[in-house]
């Protein structure tokens, strides 16, 4: 037999299939992990930005909710003087360079206030006034006139009709160049009627020409049996003066007596008057003879009119806190007063000490 060269065929080299599969798997895993890491990074960045934005919005919201601390506004009337009318129980403030008194237009005389007048004028200080003369022309002034409605009003008209009657006279006056409508509002808690006009004054219904042609405000209101008529130059300063008008209440008034004059009688005054011009708090039953001027010895005085010493306290409590320049028990804190409160004041609670 012929020897046949049998060639063992050597197969071609083949990559290890197991190794190839492992490499492929690792590559895919790296891609997936890289993708997930990228997504995580983007998500973290997005959440961080959102968080910062929410923080900013919350801070702005909280700032918006915090009210700014209000700044105290200075009272422009703090250094003004105070006029107290003890007869009709009201006060009004006015600038230090103004005067309070009565301008008698017929006599041309200016009389400084004593604190109990029916008519009071508040006006700037001038050389004429310094010489006790009224100005030639009244222009910048505020006048308060108080009158008994039954005496002034002969037809016994209620206040709305009385105010309208005066308003119609002013309106029909041939020199009135402007007049507003008659309006109703509130003044210190009371119904009032007011109007504006330009032209000569018809104040006191006398058609007086002594008041300079200008723009003025007229106000009427009633308290008890009295009508209060306020007449003023319609300007910022006089409207500001008008805004300080108020009636004396239990919280800012006392019964006082003036020891610097003879024959003084106890009367209700503003508590701010105590310590000024000889005014002290009145104590019922006390003898004040030794406090009067020596010139008062031997002077015969008329008996004082009775006054209502005691008034039921609005809050039920009587203020018996020590105060005032004079030493002594306040009249409203005496045993007689306490007995009166208990008998006449259903809401009486006691003394605040």
C-alpha positions as CSV (number, residue, x, y, z in Angstrom):
1,X,0.0,0.0,0.0
2,X,1.2,3.2,-0.8
3,X,1.9,5.3,2.1
4,X,-0.4,8.1,2.0
5,X,0.6,11.3,3.7
6,X,-2.1,12.0,5.9
7,X,-2.1,15.6,6.8
8,X,-3.8,16.4,10.0
9,X,-5.6,19.6,9.3
10,X,-5.0,22.1,12.0
11,X,-8.0,24.2,12.5
12,X,-7.7,28.0,12.2
13,X,-7.4,29.9,15.5
14,X,-10.8,31.0,17.0
15,X,-11.2,33.7,19.7
16,X,-12.3,32.3,23.0
17,X,-16.1,32.8,22.9
18,X,-16.3,33.0,26.7
19,X,-13.7,35.8,26.8
20,X,-15.4,37.8,24.1
21,X,-18.8,37.6,25.8
22,X,-17.2,38.8,29.0
23,X,-15.6,41.9,27.4
24,X,-18.9,42.8,25.7
25,X,-20.8,42.6,29.0
26,X,-18.2,44.8,30.8
27,X,-18.4,47.4,28.1
28,X,-22.2,47.6,28.3
29,X,-22.1,47.7,32.0
30,X,-19.7,50.7,31.9
31,X,-22.0,52.5,29.5
32,X,-25.0,51.9,31.7
33,X,-23.2,53.0,34.8
34,X,-21.9,56.1,33.1
35,X,-25.4,56.9,31.8
36,X,-26.9,56.4,35.3
37,X,-24.1,58.5,36.8
38,X,-24.9,61.3,34.3
39,X,-28.6,61.1,35.0
40,X,-27.9,61.2,38.7
41,X,-25.6,64.2,38.3
42,X,-28.2,66.0,36.2
43,X,-31.0,65.2,38.7
44,X,-28.9,66.3,41.7
45,X,-28.1,69.6,40.0
46,X,-31.7,70.1,39.1
47,X,-32.9,69.4,42.7
48,X,-30.2,71.7,44.1
49,X,-31.4,74.5,41.8
50,X,-35.0,73.9,42.8
51,X,-34.1,73.8,46.5
52,X,-32.2,77.1,46.2
53,X,-35.1,78.7,44.3
54,X,-37.6,77.5,46.9
55,X,-35.4,78.9,49.7
56,X,-35.3,82.3,47.9
57,X,-39.0,82.3,47.5
58,X,-39.6,81.4,51.1
59,X,-37.2,84.2,52.3
60,X,-39.0,86.8,50.1
61,X,-42.4,85.6,51.4
62,X,-41.3,85.8,55.0
63,X,-39.9,89.3,54.4
64,X,-43.2,90.4,52.9
65,X,-45.1,89.1,55.9
66,X,-43.0,91.0,58.4
67,X,-44.6,94.5,58.9
68,X,-42.1,97.3,59.0
69,X,-41.8,98.9,62.5
70,X,-43.9,102.1,62.4
71,X,-42.0,105.2,63.0
72,X,-43.4,107.6,65.5
73,X,-44.8,110.7,64.0
74,X,-44.1,113.9,65.9
75,X,-47.2,115.7,67.1
76,X,-47.0,119.2,65.6
77,X,-49.2,120.5,68.4
78,X,-47.1,119.1,71.2
79,X,-45.6,122.5,72.1
80,X,-48.8,124.5,71.6
81,X,-50.7,126.2,74.4
82,X,-54.1,125.0,75.7
83,X,-57.1,127.2,76.2
84,X,-59.7,125.7,78.7
85,X,-63.2,127.1,78.9
86,X,-64.4,126.2,82.4
87,X,-67.9,127.6,81.8
88,X,-68.6,125.4,78.7
89,X,-66.2,122.7,79.6
90,X,-64.0,122.4,76.4
91,X,-60.4,122.8,75.5
92,X,-58.6,123.8,72.3
93,X,-54.9,124.1,71.5
94,X,-53.2,126.9,69.6
95,X,-49.7,127.9,68.6
96,X,-47.5,129.7,71.1
97,X,-47.4,132.9,69.0
98,X,-51.3,133.2,68.9
99,X,-53.6,134.7,71.4
100,X,-57.0,133.8,72.8
101,X,-59.5,136.4,73.8
102,X,-62.5,138.4,72.7
103,X,-62.4,140.9,69.9
104,X,-65.1,143.5,70.5
105,X,-65.5,144.7,66.9
106,X,-67.8,147.6,67.9
107,X,-65.4,149.0,70.4
108,X,-62.4,147.9,68.5
109,X,-60.9,146.4,71.7
110,X,-59.2,143.0,72.2
111,X,-59.8,141.5,75.7
112,X,-57.7,138.5,76.7
113,X,-59.5,135.4,77.8
114,X,-60.4,134.7,81.4
115,X,-61.6,131.1,80.5
116,X,-65.3,131.4,80.7
117,X,-66.4,133.5,77.7
118,X,-69.4,133.0,75.5
119,X,-67.2,134.0,72.5
120,X,-63.6,133.3,72.0
121,X,-61.3,134.4,69.2
122,X,-58.0,132.7,68.4
123,X,-55.7,134.8,66.2
124,X,-52.1,135.5,65.5
125,X,-50.2,138.0,67.7
126,X,-50.0,141.4,66.1
127,X,-48.9,144.9,67.2
128,X,-52.5,146.0,67.3
129,X,-53.4,143.2,69.7
130,X,-50.4,144.0,71.8
131,X,-51.9,147.4,72.2
132,X,-55.3,145.8,73.1
133,X,-56.8,146.7,69.8
134,X,-58.7,144.5,67.3
135,X,-57.0,144.2,63.9
136,X,-58.5,146.6,61.3
137,X,-59.6,143.5,59.3
138,X,-60.2,140.1,60.8
139,X,-58.9,137.5,58.4
140,X,-56.8,134.8,60.0
141,X,-58.8,133.8,63.0
142,X,-61.0,131.1,64.6
143,X,-64.1,132.1,66.6
144,X,-66.1,129.9,69.0
145,X,-69.5,131.2,70.1
146,X,-71.7,129.3,72.5
147,X,-75.3,130.2,73.0
148,X,-78.4,128.8,74.6
149,X,-80.5,127.4,71.8
150,X,-83.8,128.6,73.4
151,X,-82.5,132.2,73.9
152,X,-81.0,132.6,70.4
153,X,-83.7,130.6,68.7
154,X,-86.9,132.5,69.3
155,X,-88.9,130.0,67.1
156,X,-87.5,127.0,69.0
157,X,-86.2,125.4,65.8
158,X,-84.2,122.2,66.1
159,X,-80.6,122.4,65.2
160,X,-80.9,121.2,61.5
161,X,-83.5,123.9,60.8
162,X,-81.5,126.6,62.7
163,X,-78.4,125.7,60.7
164,X,-80.3,125.8,57.4
165,X,-81.8,129.1,58.3
166,X,-78.4,130.7,58.8
167,X,-77.0,129.0,55.8
168,X,-79.8,130.4,53.6
169,X,-79.2,133.9,54.8
170,X,-75.5,133.6,53.9
171,X,-76.4,132.1,50.5
172,X,-78.7,134.8,49.6
173,X,-76.4,137.7,50.6
174,X,-75.6,139.7,47.6
175,X,-71.8,139.8,48.4
176,X,-71.5,136.0,48.8
177,X,-69.3,134.9,45.9
178,X,-69.2,131.2,46.7
179,X,-71.0,128.9,49.0
180,X,-70.9,125.1,49.3
181,X,-73.8,122.8,50.2
182,X,-74.8,122.4,53.8
183,X,-73.4,119.1,54.9
184,X,-73.9,116.9,58.0
185,X,-71.1,115.0,59.7
186,X,-69.6,114.4,63.1
187,X,-67.6,116.7,65.3
188,X,-66.2,115.3,68.6
189,X,-69.0,112.7,68.5
190,X,-71.8,115.2,67.9
191,X,-73.9,115.7,64.8
192,X,-72.8,118.9,63.1
193,X,-73.8,121.0,60.1
194,X,-71.2,122.9,58.2
195,X,-70.5,124.8,55.0
196,X,-67.8,126.8,53.2
197,X,-68.3,130.2,51.7
198,X,-66.4,133.2,50.3
199,X,-67.4,136.7,50.9
200,X,-68.0,139.1,53.8
201,X,-68.9,137.6,57.1
202,X,-72.5,137.1,58.2
203,X,-71.3,135.9,61.6
204,X,-73.8,136.8,64.3
205,X,-76.2,137.6,61.4
206,X,-75.2,141.2,61.4
207,X,-73.7,141.4,57.9
208,X,-70.5,142.7,59.4
209,X,-68.1,144.1,56.8
210,X,-65.1,144.0,59.2
211,X,-64.2,140.5,58.2
212,X,-62.0,140.4,55.2
213,X,-63.4,138.9,52.0
214,X,-62.0,135.3,52.0
215,X,-62.9,131.6,52.2
216,X,-64.3,130.5,55.6
217,X,-65.8,127.5,57.2
218,X,-68.8,127.5,59.5
219,X,-69.8,124.7,61.8
220,X,-72.8,124.2,64.1
221,X,-73.3,121.5,66.7
222,X,-75.3,121.1,69.9
223,X,-74.4,119.7,73.3
224,X,-77.2,119.6,75.8
225,X,-79.0,123.0,75.6
226,X,-76.1,124.9,74.1
227,X,-75.3,125.4,70.4
228,X,-71.6,125.7,69.5
229,X,-70.9,127.9,66.4
230,X,-67.3,127.7,65.1
231,X,-66.2,130.1,62.4
232,X,-62.7,129.9,61.0
233,X,-60.5,130.8,58.1
234,X,-60.4,127.7,55.9
235,X,-56.6,127.2,56.0
236,X,-54.3,124.4,57.1
237,X,-53.3,126.1,60.4
238,X,-56.8,126.9,61.5
239,X,-58.1,123.5,60.5
240,X,-55.3,122.0,62.6
241,X,-56.3,124.2,65.5
242,X,-59.9,123.1,65.1
243,X,-58.8,119.4,65.2
244,X,-57.6,119.9,68.8
245,X,-61.1,121.0,70.1
246,X,-62.6,118.5,72.6
247,X,-64.9,118.6,75.5
248,X,-63.6,117.9,79.0
249,X,-64.3,114.4,80.2
250,X,-63.9,112.7,83.5
251,X,-60.5,111.3,82.5
252,X,-59.0,114.8,81.9
253,X,-60.8,117.1,84.2
254,X,-61.0,117.8,88.0
255,X,-62.8,120.1,90.3
256,X,-60.3,122.9,91.0
257,X,-60.2,126.2,93.0
258,X,-58.0,129.2,92.2
259,X,-56.1,130.4,95.3
260,X,-54.4,133.4,93.6
261,X,-57.7,135.4,93.4
262,X,-60.3,136.4,95.9
263,X,-63.7,134.9,96.0
264,X,-62.8,131.9,93.8
265,X,-65.4,129.1,93.6
266,X,-64.7,125.5,92.8
267,X,-65.3,124.5,89.2
268,X,-64.5,121.8,86.8
269,X,-61.3,122.5,84.9
270,X,-58.8,120.7,82.7
271,X,-56.3,118.7,84.8
272,X,-53.5,120.4,82.9
273,X,-54.5,123.7,84.7
274,X,-53.5,122.3,88.1
275,X,-50.4,124.1,89.3
276,X,-50.9,127.1,87.1
277,X,-52.1,130.5,88.1
278,X,-52.9,129.3,91.6
279,X,-55.2,126.4,90.6
280,X,-55.2,123.5,92.9
281,X,-57.4,120.4,93.3
282,X,-60.5,121.2,95.4
283,X,-61.1,119.2,98.5
284,X,-64.7,119.3,99.8
285,X,-64.9,121.0,103.2
286,X,-61.4,122.3,103.3
287,X,-60.8,125.9,104.4
288,X,-58.6,127.7,101.8
289,X,-58.4,131.1,103.6
290,X,-54.7,130.8,104.5
291,X,-53.8,130.2,100.8
292,X,-55.4,133.3,99.5
293,X,-53.6,136.6,98.9
294,X,-53.3,138.9,101.9
295,X,-55.4,141.5,100.0
296,X,-58.4,139.1,100.2
297,X,-58.7,139.5,104.0
298,X,-61.9,141.2,104.8
299,X,-63.3,140.9,101.3
300,X,-67.0,139.9,101.3
301,X,-67.7,137.2,98.7
302,X,-71.0,136.0,97.4
303,X,-71.9,132.3,98.1
304,X,-70.7,129.9,95.4
305,X,-73.2,128.2,93.2
306,X,-73.6,124.5,93.9
307,X,-71.7,122.2,91.6
308,X,-72.0,118.6,90.8
309,X,-69.0,117.2,92.6
310,X,-69.5,113.6,91.9
311,X,-70.1,111.9,88.5
312,X,-70.4,108.1,88.0
313,X,-67.1,106.9,86.6
314,X,-67.5,105.5,83.0
315,X,-65.2,102.5,83.7
316,X,-66.6,101.8,87.2
317,X,-63.2,102.7,88.7
318,X,-62.3,106.0,90.4
319,X,-58.8,107.2,89.8
320,X,-57.3,107.8,93.2
321,X,-53.7,107.6,92.1
322,X,-51.6,110.3,93.9
323,X,-50.7,113.2,91.6
324,X,-50.8,116.9,91.2
325,X,-48.6,119.5,92.8
326,X,-50.9,119.9,95.9
327,X,-51.0,117.4,98.7
328,X,-54.4,116.1,99.8
329,X,-57.1,113.7,99.1
330,X,-58.9,114.2,95.7
331,X,-62.5,115.2,96.3
332,X,-63.6,112.2,94.3
333,X,-61.8,109.9,96.6
334,X,-63.2,111.1,99.9
335,X,-65.4,108.9,102.0
336,X,-68.4,111.1,101.1
337,X,-67.7,110.6,97.4
338,X,-67.3,106.8,97.8
339,X,-70.6,106.6,99.6
340,X,-72.2,108.6,96.8
341,X,-70.8,106.3,94.1
342,X,-72.1,103.2,96.0
343,X,-75.6,104.8,96.3
344,X,-75.9,106.2,92.8
345,X,-73.6,104.3,90.4
346,X,-74.7,100.8,89.5
347,X,-71.4,100.0,87.8
348,X,-69.2,101.3,90.6
349,X,-66.3,98.9,91.1
350,X,-64.0,100.7,93.5
351,X,-60.9,102.9,93.7
352,X,-57.8,102.5,91.5
353,X,-54.9,103.2,93.8
